[in-house]
Amino acid sequence: MPTPSPTLTGHENDEEQAPRPLLAAAVLAAASLPSHALDLRPDAVSVQAGPGTHGSRIAGVGVIWDWDFERMRRKAELTAHTEVMVNHWDARESGGSRQSITQLVVLPSLRMRLERGASPWFIELGIGASWMDRLFVTPEKSFSTRWNFFDMMGVGHSFGGSNGGHEIGVRWVHVSNAGIRHPNPGQDFIQLRYVKRL
């Protein structure tokens, strides 16, 4: 007679288990890496930093893989890429001390260039998944999950020759769990970003 499978009450290891929608998002984000990226040679590297709400700060580095995706619209070119980033958060704790958090991010993004791709200016949008090595807790807010969505909107400019070997841009970043668990105060950052195409 088969042994029945144990059932979870929903309270075991709440902090360690990723909510199913976030886990699914992480799997989909990882699956979005193009097949040619399996050799682990990125198409670009990035460095970014900036302030957040309530005296917090973020700084990080990343690697970027371009997708084999290009859509030409009447006045714009659409492309896509996946970024894998390691970010460091710094924020105040109760009592005035500082806390440090490491965040891992997988971020698929869409990018649009006007003039059918000829413009050096671009806008981009991405929704990915992130994991932090500890809960983000400050005197003003407290996260309830270490798994969160990582939303990004940005504008940038390519320069450095015909292939646009360098990029500089500004991004707005929002990190939250989309209401999967409460409290869910979210955290916003503004980042200045530099990218070197390889």
HELIX and SHEET records of a PDB file:
HELIX    1   1 ARG A   20  ALA A   31  1                                  12    
HELIX    2   2 SER A   35  ASP A   39  5                                   5    
HELIX    3   3 THR A   53  GLY A   55  5                                   3    
HELIX    4   4 GLU A  115  GLY A  117  5                                   3    
SHEET    1   A 9 ALA A  44  PRO A  51  0                                        
SHEET    2   A 9 ARG A  57  MET A  72 -1                                        
SHEET    3   A 9 ALA A  76  ARG A  92 -1                                        
SHEET    4   A 9 ARG A  98  LEU A 114 -1                                        
SHEET    5   A 9 TRP A 121  MET A 132 -1                                        
SHEET    6   A 9 TRP A 147  PHE A 159 -1                                        
SHEET    7   A 9 HIS A 166  SER A 176 -1                                        
SHEET    8   A 9 GLN A 187  ARG A 197 -1                                        
SHEET    9   A 9 ALA A  44  PRO A  51 -1                                        
END                                                                             
